[in-house]
Amino acid sequence: MCFVLVSWVARSDRPLALWYGVILGALTAAIDLGLLAASGVAFEWLFAVSNAGRVLAGALGGAVVTRPAQVAH
């Protein structure tokens, strides 16, 4: 979801797209961590891996947006 959202949001400002991706991924991870902390669920490593994946997916979405468009000949 982060990948798709960043790809859509960052199209307006391509030079900063990678940073938008990292910020959006970190924001979604922070929201998830807040919800997990509020619910009182025991810590699992899967949560940490999932949140790291969100940040990575956001950065990847930003990196895809910064690539120059390829024109078919």
mmCIF file of the N, C-alpha and C atoms, coordinates in Angstrom:
data_MODEL
# 
_entry.id   MODEL 
# 
loop_
_atom_site.group_PDB 
_atom_site.id 
_atom_site.type_symbol 
_atom_site.label_atom_id 
_atom_site.label_alt_id 
_atom_site.label_comp_id 
_atom_site.label_asym_id 
_atom_site.label_entity_id 
_atom_site.label_seq_id 
_atom_site.pdbx_PDB_ins_code 
_atom_site.Cartn_x 
_atom_site.Cartn_y 
_atom_site.Cartn_z 
_atom_site.occupancy 
_atom_site.B_iso_or_equiv 
_atom_site.pdbx_formal_charge 
_atom_site.auth_seq_id 
_atom_site.auth_comp_id 
_atom_site.auth_asym_id 
_atom_site.auth_atom_id 
_atom_site.pdbx_PDB_model_num 
ATOM 1   N N  . MET A 1 1  ? 0.820  -1.179  0.000   1.00 0.00 ? 1  MET A N  1 
ATOM 2   C CA . MET A 1 1  ? 0.000  0.000   0.000   1.00 0.00 ? 1  MET A CA 1 
ATOM 3   C C  . MET A 1 1  ? 0.876  1.260   0.000   1.00 0.00 ? 1  MET A C  1 
ATOM 4   N N  . CYS A 1 2  ? 1.958  1.244   0.767   1.00 0.00 ? 2  CYS A N  1 
ATOM 5   C CA . CYS A 1 2  ? 2.854  2.402   0.805   1.00 0.00 ? 2  CYS A CA 1 
ATOM 6   C C  . CYS A 1 2  ? 3.452  2.667   -0.571  1.00 0.00 ? 2  CYS A C  1 
ATOM 7   N N  . PHE A 1 3  ? 3.827  1.609   -1.270  1.00 0.00 ? 3  PHE A N  1 
ATOM 8   C CA . PHE A 1 3  ? 4.422  1.749   -2.595  1.00 0.00 ? 3  PHE A CA 1 
ATOM 9   C C  . PHE A 1 3  ? 3.467  2.482   -3.536  1.00 0.00 ? 3  PHE A C  1 
ATOM 10  N N  . VAL A 1 4  ? 2.221  2.055   -3.572  1.00 0.00 ? 4  VAL A N  1 
ATOM 11  C CA . VAL A 1 4  ? 1.230  2.654   -4.468  1.00 0.00 ? 4  VAL A CA 1 
ATOM 12  C C  . VAL A 1 4  ? 0.919  4.085   -4.057  1.00 0.00 ? 4  VAL A C  1 
ATOM 13  N N  . LEU A 1 5  ? 0.757  4.323   -2.767  1.00 0.00 ? 5  LEU A N  1 
ATOM 14  C CA . LEU A 1 5  ? 0.427  5.665   -2.288  1.00 0.00 ? 5  LEU A CA 1 
ATOM 15  C C  . LEU A 1 5  ? 1.559  6.654   -2.575  1.00 0.00 ? 5  LEU A C  1 
ATOM 16  N N  . VAL A 1 6  ? 2.782  6.245   -2.359  1.00 0.00 ? 6  VAL A N  1 
ATOM 17  C CA . VAL A 1 6  ? 3.918  7.129   -2.641  1.00 0.00 ? 6  VAL A CA 1 
ATOM 18  C C  . VAL A 1 6  ? 4.043  7.379   -4.140  1.00 0.00 ? 6  VAL A C  1 
ATOM 19  N N  . SER A 1 7  ? 3.827  6.354   -4.931  1.00 0.00 ? 7  SER A N  1 
ATOM 20  C CA . SER A 1 7  ? 3.895  6.534   -6.380  1.00 0.00 ? 7  SER A CA 1 
ATOM 21  C C  . SER A 1 7  ? 2.896  7.579   -6.852  1.00 0.00 ? 7  SER A C  1 
ATOM 22  N N  . TRP A 1 8  ? 1.758  7.641   -6.205  1.00 0.00 ? 8  TRP A N  1 
ATOM 23  C CA . TRP A 1 8  ? 0.730  8.619   -6.572  1.00 0.00 ? 8  TRP A CA 1 
ATOM 24  C C  . TRP A 1 8  ? 1.045  10.007  -6.009  1.00 0.00 ? 8  TRP A C  1 
ATOM 25  N N  . VAL A 1 9  ? 1.420  10.074  -4.741  1.00 0.00 ? 9  VAL A N  1 
ATOM 26  C CA . VAL A 1 9  ? 1.652  11.354  -4.065  1.00 0.00 ? 9  VAL A CA 1 
ATOM 27  C C  . VAL A 1 9  ? 2.897  12.063  -4.595  1.00 0.00 ? 9  VAL A C  1 
ATOM 28  N N  . ALA A 1 10 ? 3.958  11.330  -4.861  1.00 0.00 ? 10 ALA A N  1 
ATOM 29  C CA . ALA A 1 10 ? 5.251  11.931  -5.181  1.00 0.00 ? 10 ALA A CA 1 
ATOM 30  C C  . ALA A 1 10 ? 5.399  12.350  -6.638  1.00 0.00 ? 10 ALA A C  1 
ATOM 31  N N  . ARG A 1 11 ? 4.433  12.097  -7.468  1.00 0.00 ? 11 ARG A N  1 
ATOM 32  C CA . ARG A 1 11 ? 4.552  12.476  -8.881  1.00 0.00 ? 11 ARG A CA 1 
ATOM 33  C C  . ARG A 1 11 ? 4.671  13.989  -9.070  1.00 0.00 ? 11 ARG A C  1 
ATOM 34  N N  . SER A 1 12 ? 4.128  14.749  -8.146  1.00 0.00 ? 12 SER A N  1 
ATOM 35  C CA . SER A 1 12 ? 4.162  16.209  -8.298  1.00 0.00 ? 12 SER A CA 1 
ATOM 36  C C  . SER A 1 12 ? 5.541  16.800  -8.019  1.00 0.00 ? 12 SER A C  1 
ATOM 37  N N  . ASP A 1 13 ? 6.369  16.113  -7.253  1.00 0.00 ? 13 ASP A N  1 
ATOM 38  C CA . ASP A 1 13 ? 7.686  16.649  -6.886  1.00 0.00 ? 13 ASP A CA 1 
ATOM 39  C C  . ASP A 1 13 ? 8.722  15.530  -6.979  1.00 0.00 ? 13 ASP A C  1 
ATOM 40  N N  . ARG A 1 14 ? 9.142  15.218  -8.182  1.00 0.00 ? 14 ARG A N  1 
ATOM 41  C CA . ARG A 1 14 ? 10.041 14.080  -8.410  1.00 0.00 ? 14 ARG A CA 1 
ATOM 42  C C  . ARG A 1 14 ? 11.372 14.151  -7.670  1.00 0.00 ? 14 ARG A C  1 
ATOM 43  N N  . PRO A 1 15 ? 12.022 15.321  -7.554  1.00 0.00 ? 15 PRO A N  1 
ATOM 44  C CA . PRO A 1 15 ? 13.313 15.325  -6.858  1.00 0.00 ? 15 PRO A CA 1 
ATOM 45  C C  . PRO A 1 15 ? 13.222 14.889  -5.384  1.00 0.00 ? 15 PRO A C  1 
ATOM 46  N N  . LEU A 1 16 ? 12.076 15.121  -4.760  1.00 0.00 ? 16 LEU A N  1 
ATOM 47  C CA . LEU A 1 16 ? 11.917 14.751  -3.356  1.00 0.00 ? 16 LEU A CA 1 
ATOM 48  C C  . LEU A 1 16 ? 11.113 13.470  -3.167  1.00 0.00 ? 16 LEU A C  1 
ATOM 49  N N  . ALA A 1 17 ? 10.859 12.733  -4.224  1.00 0.00 ? 17 ALA A N  1 
ATOM 50  C CA . ALA A 1 17 ? 9.999  11.554  -4.155  1.00 0.00 ? 17 ALA A CA 1 
ATOM 51  C C  . ALA A 1 17 ? 10.546 10.491  -3.207  1.00 0.00 ? 17 ALA A C  1 
ATOM 52  N N  . LEU A 1 18 ? 11.844 10.283  -3.203  1.00 0.00 ? 18 LEU A N  1 
ATOM 53  C CA . LEU A 1 18 ? 12.430 9.282   -2.312  1.00 0.00 ? 18 LEU A CA 1 
ATOM 54  C C  . LEU A 1 18 ? 12.195 9.653   -0.853  1.00 0.00 ? 18 LEU A C  1 
ATOM 55  N N  . TRP A 1 19 ? 12.386 10.922  -0.525  1.00 0.00 ? 19 TRP A N  1 
ATOM 56  C CA . TRP A 1 19 ? 12.146 11.371  0.849   1.00 0.00 ? 19 TRP A CA 1 
ATOM 57  C C  . TRP A 1 19 ? 10.676 11.273  1.218   1.00 0.00 ? 19 TRP A C  1 
ATOM 58  N N  . TYR A 1 20 ? 9.783  11.595  0.289   1.00 0.00 ? 20 TYR A N  1 
ATOM 59  C CA . TYR A 1 20 ? 8.354  11.427  0.540   1.00 0.00 ? 20 TYR A CA 1 
ATOM 60  C C  . TYR A 1 20 ? 8.048  9.970   0.869   1.00 0.00 ? 20 TYR A C  1 
ATOM 61  N N  . GLY A 1 21 ? 8.680  9.068   0.140   1.00 0.00 ? 21 GLY A N  1 
ATOM 62  C CA . GLY A 1 21 ? 8.463  7.650   0.384   1.00 0.00 ? 21 GLY A CA 1 
ATOM 63  C C  . GLY A 1 21 ? 8.925  7.209   1.756   1.00 0.00 ? 21 GLY A C  1 
ATOM 64  N N  . VAL A 1 22 ? 10.115 7.640   2.147   1.00 0.00 ? 22 VAL A N  1 
ATOM 65  C CA . VAL A 1 22 ? 10.639 7.275   3.458   1.00 0.00 ? 22 VAL A CA 1 
ATOM 66  C C  . VAL A 1 22 ? 9.759  7.867   4.562   1.00 0.00 ? 22 VAL A C  1 
ATOM 67  N N  . ILE A 1 23 ? 9.359  9.112   4.393   1.00 0.00 ? 23 ILE A N  1 
ATOM 68  C CA . ILE A 1 23 ? 8.521  9.766   5.402   1.00 0.00 ? 23 ILE A CA 1 
ATOM 69  C C  . ILE A 1 23 ? 7.166  9.078   5.504   1.00 0.00 ? 23 ILE A C  1 
ATOM 70  N N  . LEU A 1 24 ? 6.552  8.780   4.375   1.00 0.00 ? 24 LEU A N  1 
ATOM 71  C CA . LEU A 1 24 ? 5.246  8.122   4.406   1.00 0.00 ? 24 LEU A CA 1 
ATOM 72  C C  . LEU A 1 24 ? 5.352  6.722   4.997   1.00 0.00 ? 24 LEU A C  1 
ATOM 73  N N  . GLY A 1 25 ? 6.401  5.983   4.646   1.00 0.00 ? 25 GLY A N  1 
ATOM 74  C CA . GLY A 1 25 ? 6.602  4.660   5.235   1.00 0.00 ? 25 GLY A CA 1 
ATOM 75  C C  . GLY A 1 25 ? 6.813  4.735   6.737   1.00 0.00 ? 25 GLY A C  1 
ATOM 76  N N  . ALA A 1 26 ? 7.597  5.697   7.194   1.00 0.00 ? 26 ALA A N  1 
ATOM 77  C CA . ALA A 1 26 ? 7.829  5.865   8.628   1.00 0.00 ? 26 ALA A CA 1 
ATOM 78  C C  . ALA A 1 26 ? 6.554  6.291   9.345   1.00 0.00 ? 26 ALA A C  1 
ATOM 79  N N  . LEU A 1 27 ? 5.757  7.126   8.700   1.00 0.00 ? 27 LEU A N  1 
ATOM 80  C CA . LEU A 1 27 ? 4.497  7.565   9.306   1.00 0.00 ? 27 LEU A CA 1 
ATOM 81  C C  . LEU A 1 27 ? 3.529  6.397   9.463   1.00 0.00 ? 27 LEU A C  1 
ATOM 82  N N  . THR A 1 28 ? 3.402  5.567   8.437   1.00 0.00 ? 28 THR A N  1 
ATOM 83  C CA . THR A 1 28 ? 2.509  4.413   8.564   1.00 0.00 ? 28 THR A CA 1 
ATOM 84  C C  . THR A 1 28 ? 3.030  3.414   9.593   1.00 0.00 ? 28 THR A C  1 
ATOM 85  N N  . ALA A 1 29 ? 4.352  3.263   9.677   1.00 0.00 ? 29 ALA A N  1 
ATOM 86  C CA . ALA A 1 29 ? 4.924  2.375   10.697  1.00 0.00 ? 29 ALA A CA 1 
ATOM 87  C C  . ALA A 1 29 ? 4.669  2.933   12.097  1.00 0.00 ? 29 ALA A C  1 
ATOM 88  N N  . ALA A 1 30 ? 4.771  4.244   12.266  1.00 0.00 ? 30 ALA A N  1 
ATOM 89  C CA . ALA A 1 30 ? 4.518  4.861   13.568  1.00 0.00 ? 30 ALA A CA 1 
ATOM 90  C C  . ALA A 1 30 ? 3.051  4.706   13.973  1.00 0.00 ? 30 ALA A C  1 
ATOM 91  N N  . ILE A 1 31 ? 2.157  4.855   13.019  1.00 0.00 ? 31 ILE A N  1 
ATOM 92  C CA . ILE A 1 31 ? 0.733  4.665   13.323  1.00 0.00 ? 31 ILE A CA 1 
ATOM 93  C C  . ILE A 1 31 ? 0.486  3.217   13.748  1.00 0.00 ? 31 ILE A C  1 
ATOM 94  N N  . ASP A 1 32 ? 1.084  2.277   13.030  1.00 0.00 ? 32 ASP A N  1 
ATOM 95  C CA . ASP A 1 32 ? 0.917  0.870   13.376  1.00 0.00 ? 32 ASP A CA 1 
ATOM 96  C C  . ASP A 1 32 ? 1.491  0.568   14.753  1.00 0.00 ? 32 ASP A C  1 
ATOM 97  N N  . LEU A 1 33 ? 2.675  1.106   15.045  1.00 0.00 ? 33 LEU A N  1 
ATOM 98  C CA . LEU A 1 33 ? 3.273  0.879   16.365  1.00 0.00 ? 33 LEU A CA 1 
ATOM 99  C C  . LEU A 1 33 ? 2.421  1.488   17.470  1.00 0.00 ? 33 LEU A C  1 
ATOM 100 N N  . GLY A 1 34 ? 1.850  2.654   17.202  1.00 0.00 ? 34 GLY A N  1 
ATOM 101 C CA . GLY A 1 34 ? 0.958  3.279   18.185  1.00 0.00 ? 34 GLY A CA 1 
ATOM 102 C C  . GLY A 1 34 ? -0.277 2.434   18.451  1.00 0.00 ? 34 GLY A C  1 
ATOM 103 N N  . LEU A 1 35 ? -0.854 1.895   17.387  1.00 0.00 ? 35 LEU A N  1 
ATOM 104 C CA . LEU A 1 35 ? -2.027 1.029   17.559  1.00 0.00 ? 35 LEU A CA 1 
ATOM 105 C C  . LEU A 1 35 ? -1.664 -0.253  18.301  1.00 0.00 ? 35 LEU A C  1 
ATOM 106 N N  . LEU A 1 36 ? -0.502 -0.814  18.002  1.00 0.00 ? 36 LEU A N  1 
ATOM 107 C CA . LEU A 1 36 ? -0.066 -2.022  18.709  1.00 0.00 ? 36 LEU A CA 1 
ATOM 108 C C  . LEU A 1 36 ? 0.180  -1.738  20.185  1.00 0.00 ? 36 LEU A C  1 
ATOM 109 N N  . ALA A 1 37 ? 0.801  -0.601  20.490  1.00 0.00 ? 37 ALA A N  1 
ATOM 110 C CA . ALA A 1 37 ? 1.072  -0.251  21.884  1.00 0.00 ? 37 ALA A CA 1 
ATOM 111 C C  . ALA A 1 37 ? -0.227 0.004   22.644  1.00 0.00 ? 37 ALA A C  1 
ATOM 112 N N  . ALA A 1 38 ? -1.181 0.644   21.988  1.00 0.00 ? 38 ALA A N  1 
ATOM 113 C CA . ALA A 1 38 ? -2.456 0.942   22.642  1.00 0.00 ? 38 ALA A CA 1 
ATOM 114 C C  . ALA A 1 38 ? -3.274 -0.320  22.890  1.00 0.00 ? 38 ALA A C  1 
ATOM 115 N N  . SER A 1 39 ? -3.116 -1.309  22.033  1.00 0.00 ? 39 SER A N  1 
ATOM 116 C CA . SER A 1 39 ? -3.901 -2.531  22.196  1.00 0.00 ? 39 SER A CA 1 
ATOM 117 C C  . SER A 1 39 ? -3.292 -3.478  23.228  1.00 0.00 ? 39 SER A C  1 
ATOM 118 N N  . GLY A 1 40 ? -2.042 -3.263  23.587  1.00 0.00 ? 40 GLY A N  1 
ATOM 119 C CA . GLY A 1 40 ? -1.404 -4.078  24.612  1.00 0.00 ? 40 GLY A CA 1 
ATOM 120 C C  . GLY A 1 40 ? -0.961 -5.448  24.133  1.00 0.00 ? 40 GLY A C  1 
ATOM 121 N N  . VAL A 1 41 ? -0.773 -5.614  22.844  1.00 0.00 ? 41 VAL A N  1 
ATOM 122 C CA . VAL A 1 41 ? -0.331 -6.887  22.278  1.00 0.00 ? 41 VAL A CA 1 
ATOM 123 C C  . VAL A 1 41 ? 1.144  -7.103  22.618  1.00 0.00 ? 41 VAL A C  1 
ATOM 124 N N  . ALA A 1 42 ? 1.495  -8.347  22.887  1.00 0.00 ? 42 ALA A N  1 
ATOM 125 C CA . ALA A 1 42 ? 2.897  -8.670  23.178  1.00 0.00 ? 42 ALA A CA 1 
ATOM 126 C C  . ALA A 1 42 ? 3.749  -8.456  21.926  1.00 0.00 ? 42 ALA A C  1 
ATOM 127 N N  . PHE A 1 43 ? 5.003  -8.051  22.143  1.00 0.00 ? 43 PHE A N  1 
ATOM 128 C CA . PHE A 1 43 ? 5.899  -7.783  21.020  1.00 0.00 ? 43 PHE A CA 1 
ATOM 129 C C  . PHE A 1 43 ? 6.206  -9.067  20.269  1.00 0.00 ? 43 PHE A C  1 
ATOM 130 N N  . GLU A 1 44 ? 6.155  -8.978  18.962  1.00 0.00 ? 44 GLU A N  1 
ATOM 131 C CA . GLU A 1 44 ? 6.546  -10.081 18.077  1.00 0.00 ? 44 GLU A CA 1 
ATOM 132 C C  . GLU A 1 44 ? 7.513  -9.510  17.040  1.00 0.00 ? 44 GLU A C  1 
ATOM 133 N N  . TRP A 1 45 ? 8.490  -10.292 16.626  1.00 0.00 ? 45 TRP A N  1 
ATOM 134 C CA . TRP A 1 45 ? 9.456  -9.825  15.627  1.00 0.00 ? 45 TRP A CA 1 
ATOM 135 C C  . TRP A 1 45 ? 8.800  -9.578  14.285  1.00 0.00 ? 45 TRP A C  1 
ATOM 136 N N  . LEU A 1 46 ? 7.695  -10.232 14.034  1.00 0.00 ? 46 LEU A N  1 
ATOM 137 C CA . LEU A 1 46 ? 6.977  -10.026 12.789  1.00 0.00 ? 46 LEU A CA 1 
ATOM 138 C C  . LEU A 1 46 ? 6.499  -8.576  12.662  1.00 0.00 ? 46 LEU A C  1 
ATOM 139 N N  . PHE A 1 47 ? 6.152  -7.958  13.776  1.00 0.00 ? 47 PHE A N  1 
ATOM 140 C CA . PHE A 1 47 ? 5.736  -6.552  13.746  1.00 0.00 ? 47 PHE A CA 1 
ATOM 141 C C  . PHE A 1 47 ? 6.889  -5.654  13.309  1.00 0.00 ? 47 PHE A C  1 
ATOM 142 N N  . ALA A 1 48 ? 8.077  -5.923  13.817  1.00 0.00 ? 48 ALA A N  1 
ATOM 143 C CA . ALA A 1 48 ? 9.249  -5.119  13.449  1.00 0.00 ? 48 ALA A CA 1 
ATOM 144 C C  . ALA A 1 48 ? 9.586  -5.294  11.978  1.00 0.00 ? 48 ALA A C  1 
ATOM 145 N N  . VAL A 1 49 ? 9.519  -6.525  11.495  1.00 0.00 ? 49 VAL A N  1 
ATOM 146 C CA . VAL A 1 49 ? 9.808  -6.797  10.083  1.00 0.00 ? 49 VAL A CA 1 
ATOM 147 C C  . VAL A 1 49 ? 8.756  -6.136  9.199   1.00 0.00 ? 49 VAL A C  1 
ATOM 148 N N  . SER A 1 50 ? 7.500  -6.201  9.616   1.00 0.00 ? 50 SER A N  1 
ATOM 149 C CA . SER A 1 50 ? 6.416  -5.591  8.849   1.00 0.00 ? 50 SER A CA 1 
ATOM 150 C C  . SER A 1 50 ? 6.582  -4.079  8.751   1.00 0.00 ? 50 SER A C  1 
ATOM 151 N N  . ASN A 1 51 ? 6.940  -3.449  9.841   1.00 0.00 ? 51 ASN A N  1 
ATOM 152 C CA . ASN A 1 51 ? 7.110  -1.995  9.827   1.00 0.00 ? 51 ASN A CA 1 
ATOM 153 C C  . ASN A 1 51 ? 8.348  -1.581  9.040   1.00 0.00 ? 51 ASN A C  1 
ATOM 154 N N  . ALA A 1 52 ? 9.404  -2.360  9.103   1.00 0.00 ? 52 ALA A N  1 
ATOM 155 C CA . ALA A 1 52 ? 10.583 -2.073  8.270   1.00 0.00 ? 52 ALA A CA 1 
ATOM 156 C C  . ALA A 1 52 ? 10.223 -2.225  6.795   1.00 0.00 ? 52 ALA A C  1 
ATOM 157 N N  . GLY A 1 53 ? 9.378  -3.189  6.490   1.00 0.00 ? 53 GLY A N  1 
ATOM 158 C CA . GLY A 1 53 ? 8.915  -3.382  5.119   1.00 0.00 ? 53 GLY A CA 1 
ATOM 159 C C  . GLY A 1 53 ? 8.095  -2.206  4.622   1.00 0.00 ? 53 GLY A C  1 
ATOM 160 N N  . ARG A 1 54 ? 7.346  -1.574  5.499   1.00 0.00 ? 54 ARG A N  1 
ATOM 161 C CA . ARG A 1 54 ? 6.566  -0.392  5.111   1.00 0.00 ? 54 ARG A CA 1 
ATOM 162 C C  . ARG A 1 54 ? 7.487  0.759   4.710   1.00 0.00 ? 54 ARG A C  1 
ATOM 163 N N  . VAL A 1 55 ? 8.527  0.976   5.500   1.00 0.00 ? 55 VAL A N  1 
ATOM 164 C CA . VAL A 1 55 ? 9.474  2.043   5.184   1.00 0.00 ? 55 VAL A CA 1 
ATOM 165 C C  . VAL A 1 55 ? 10.202 1.721   3.875   1.00 0.00 ? 55 VAL A C  1 
ATOM 166 N N  . LEU A 1 56 ? 10.594 0.475   3.709   1.00 0.00 ? 56 LEU A N  1 
ATOM 167 C CA . LEU A 1 56 ? 11.272 0.057   2.484   1.00 0.00 ? 56 LEU A CA 1 
ATOM 168 C C  . LEU A 1 56 ? 10.353 0.193   1.267   1.00 0.00 ? 56 LEU A C  1 
ATOM 169 N N  . ALA A 1 57 ? 9.104  -0.193  1.408   1.00 0.00 ? 57 ALA A N  1 
ATOM 170 C CA . ALA A 1 57 ? 8.152  -0.071  0.299   1.00 0.00 ? 57 ALA A CA 1 
ATOM 171 C C  . ALA A 1 57 ? 7.920  1.389   -0.066  1.00 0.00 ? 57 ALA A C  1 
ATOM 172 N N  . GLY A 1 58 ? 7.854  2.261   0.927   1.00 0.00 ? 58 GLY A N  1 
ATOM 173 C CA . GLY A 1 58 ? 7.707  3.688   0.638   1.00 0.00 ? 58 GLY A CA 1 
ATOM 174 C C  . GLY A 1 58 ? 8.913  4.240   -0.099  1.00 0.00 ? 58 GLY A C  1 
ATOM 175 N N  . ALA A 1 59 ? 10.102 3.861   0.347   1.00 0.00 ? 59 ALA A N  1 
ATOM 176 C CA . ALA A 1 59 ? 11.321 4.321   -0.324  1.00 0.00 ? 59 ALA A CA 1 
ATOM 177 C C  . ALA A 1 59 ? 11.402 3.774   -1.743  1.00 0.00 ? 59 ALA A C  1 
ATOM 178 N N  . LEU A 1 60 ? 11.004 2.537   -1.928  1.00 0.00 ? 60 LEU A N  1 
ATOM 179 C CA . LEU A 1 60 ? 11.014 1.940   -3.262  1.00 0.00 ? 60 LEU A CA 1 
ATOM 180 C C  . LEU A 1 60 ? 10.020 2.633   -4.187  1.00 0.00 ? 60 LEU A C  1 
ATOM 181 N N  . GLY A 1 61 ? 8.857  2.976   -3.653  1.00 0.00 ? 61 GLY A N  1 
ATOM 182 C CA . GLY A 1 61 ? 7.880  3.721   -4.451  1.00 0.00 ? 61 GLY A CA 1 
ATOM 183 C C  . GLY A 1 61 ? 8.423  5.074   -4.870  1.00 0.00 ? 61 GLY A C  1 
ATOM 184 N N  . GLY A 1 62 ? 9.113  5.747   -3.965  1.00 0.00 ? 62 GLY A N  1 
ATOM 185 C CA . GLY A 1 62 ? 9.731  7.025   -4.306  1.00 0.00 ? 62 GLY A CA 1 
ATOM 186 C C  . GLY A 1 62 ? 10.834 6.874   -5.326  1.00 0.00 ? 62 GLY A C  1 
ATOM 187 N N  . ALA A 1 63 ? 11.612 5.806   -5.223  1.00 0.00 ? 63 ALA A N  1 
ATOM 188 C CA . ALA A 1 63 ? 12.689 5.570   -6.174  1.00 0.00 ? 63 ALA A CA 1 
ATOM 189 C C  . ALA A 1 63 ? 12.141 5.289   -7.572  1.00 0.00 ? 63 ALA A C  1 
ATOM 190 N N  . VAL A 1 64 ? 11.025 4.590   -7.649  1.00 0.00 ? 64 VAL A N  1 
ATOM 191 C CA . VAL A 1 64 ? 10.417 4.307   -8.953  1.00 0.00 ? 64 VAL A CA 1 
ATOM 192 C C  . VAL A 1 64 ? 9.931  5.596   -9.605  1.00 0.00 ? 64 VAL A C  1 
ATOM 193 N N  . VAL A 1 65 ? 9.396  6.497   -8.816  1.00 0.00 ? 65 VAL A N  1 
ATOM 194 C CA . VAL A 1 65 ? 8.899  7.767   -9.364  1.00 0.00 ? 65 VAL A CA 1 
ATOM 195 C C  . VAL A 1 65 ? 10.051 8.616   -9.892  1.00 0.00 ? 65 VAL A C  1 
ATOM 196 N N  . THR A 1 66 ? 11.226 8.542   -9.266  1.00 0.00 ? 66 THR A N  1 
ATOM 197 C CA . THR A 1 66 ? 12.341 9.388   -9.691  1.00 0.00 ? 66 THR A CA 1 
ATOM 198 C C  . THR A 1 66 ? 12.999 8.897   -10.976 1.00 0.00 ? 66 THR A C  1 
ATOM 199 N N  . ARG A 1 67 ? 12.749 7.651   -11.359 1.00 0.00 ? 67 ARG A N  1 
ATOM 200 C CA . ARG A 1 67 ? 13.333 7.131   -12.606 1.00 0.00 ? 67 ARG A CA 1 
ATOM 201 C C  . ARG A 1 67 ? 12.758 7.875   -13.800 1.00 0.00 ? 67 ARG A C  1 
ATOM 202 N N  . PRO A 1 68 ? 13.566 8.163   -14.783 1.00 0.00 ? 68 PRO A N  1 
ATOM 203 C CA . PRO A 1 68 ? 13.038 8.815   -15.990 1.00 0.00 ? 68 PRO A CA 1 
ATOM 204 C C  . PRO A 1 68 ? 12.121 7.864   -16.754 1.00 0.00 ? 68 PRO A C  1 
ATOM 205 N N  . ALA A 1 69 ? 11.101 8.428   -17.360 1.00 0.00 ? 69 ALA A N  1 
ATOM 206 C CA . ALA A 1 69 ? 10.159 7.624   -18.132 1.00 0.00 ? 69 ALA A CA 1 
ATOM 207 C C  . ALA A 1 69 ? 10.837 7.061   -19.368 1.00 0.00 ? 69 ALA A C  1 
ATOM 208 N N  . GLN A 1 70 ? 10.528 5.830   -19.711 1.00 0.00 ? 70 GLN A N  1 
ATOM 209 C CA . GLN A 1 70 ? 11.087 5.206   -20.901 1.00 0.00 ? 70 GLN A CA 1 
ATOM 210 C C  . GLN A 1 70 ? 10.043 5.309   -22.021 1.00 0.00 ? 70 GLN A C  1 
ATOM 211 N N  . VAL A 1 71 ? 10.489 5.766   -23.158 1.00 0.00 ? 71 VAL A N  1 
ATOM 212 C CA . VAL A 1 71 ? 9.598  5.931   -24.295 1.00 0.00 ? 71 VAL A CA 1 
ATOM 213 C C  . VAL A 1 71 ? 9.780  4.752   -25.233 1.00 0.00 ? 71 VAL A C  1 
ATOM 214 N N  . ALA A 1 72 ? 8.683  4.121   -25.605 1.00 0.00 ? 72 ALA A N  1 
ATOM 215 C CA . ALA A 1 72 ? 8.744  2.998   -26.544 1.00 0.00 ? 72 ALA A CA 1 
ATOM 216 C C  . ALA A 1 72 ? 8.933  3.538   -27.968 1.00 0.00 ? 72 ALA A C  1 
ATOM 217 N N  . HIS A 1 73 ? 9.798  2.904   -28.712 1.00 0.00 ? 73 HIS A N  1 
ATOM 218 C CA . HIS A 1 73 ? 10.046 3.347   -30.084 1.00 0.00 ? 73 HIS A CA 1 
ATOM 219 C C  . HIS A 1 73 ? 9.332  2.476   -31.065 1.00 0.00 ? 73 HIS A C  1 
# 
